[in-house]
Amino acid sequence: MNILSIFIGFLIANVNGQFCSVCGDNKEITNPDAIFSFPEQPSISCEGLQTAGEFGLVPINYCDFLPMLIVNVCGCAVKTPESPPEPQSCSVCGDNLEISNPD
């Protein structure tokens, strides 16, 4: 089997619900529009490759070596934590006012 036959079969391969972080554990691509190419394989955008991994379409045995192949093109970096959503306020007293007698 060709090492990167992933690019031909990633849309039909399914690895029993397992997913692959194509940049490695706790990492993500930083250059989604970059195109990753490998000889004798179709080219694919880094975003497309990451999405395929997230949906379990990248064979799990490719996950160990794929980060080494794409890091320079796709710009793999440690994931930045998502900011928590801003709390939504609801004031029964009106804007910039607080309840002074909660009982």
C-alpha positions, -999 to 999 in steps of 0.1 A, spaced: 0 0 0 13 34 -9 22 55 22 0 84 11 -29 67 -6 -48 87 20 -53 114 -6 -72 92 -29 -92 73 -3 -97 97 25 -133 104 15 -142 67 17 -120 54 44 -135 53 79 -116 41 109 -144 30 132 -151 65 146 -115 72 155 -101 106 145 -66 117 137 -50 151 145 -29 154 113 -5 178 131 -2 156 162 -18 156 196 -31 190 208 -19 207 176 -37 223 146 -28 237 112 -21 275 110 -19 277 72 -53 263 60 -50 275 25 -16 259 18 -16 229 -5 2 198 5 16 177 -23 33 144 -24 47 126 -55 21 106 -74 -7 117 -52 -34 144 -57 -28 177 -39 -50 187 -10 -54 218 11 -42 217 47 -77 226 58 -91 197 38 -66 173 53 -73 185 89 -111 182 83 -106 146 70 -87 138 101 -113 153 124 -141 132 107 -121 100 111 -114 97 74 -76 95 78 -64 60 85 -53 59 121 -20 42 112 -10 74 92 -14 96 122 21 88 136 41 100 106 18 125 89 27 154 112 64 151 101 53 154 64 30 184 67 45 206 95 65 229 71 36 233 47 6 234 70 23 253 98 14 229 127 12 247 161 -1 240 196 -38 247 198 -48 279 214 -75 276 241 -108 290 230 -120 320 250 -151 314 271 -181 332 257 -189 366 271 -216 363 298 -248 378 287 -263 402 312 -299 409 319 -307 437 343 -342 440 356 -333 475 369 -320 489 336 -286 494 320 -257 498 344 -279 493 375 -279 465 400 -304 451 425 -297 465 459 -322 445 479 -321 409 466 -346 396 492 
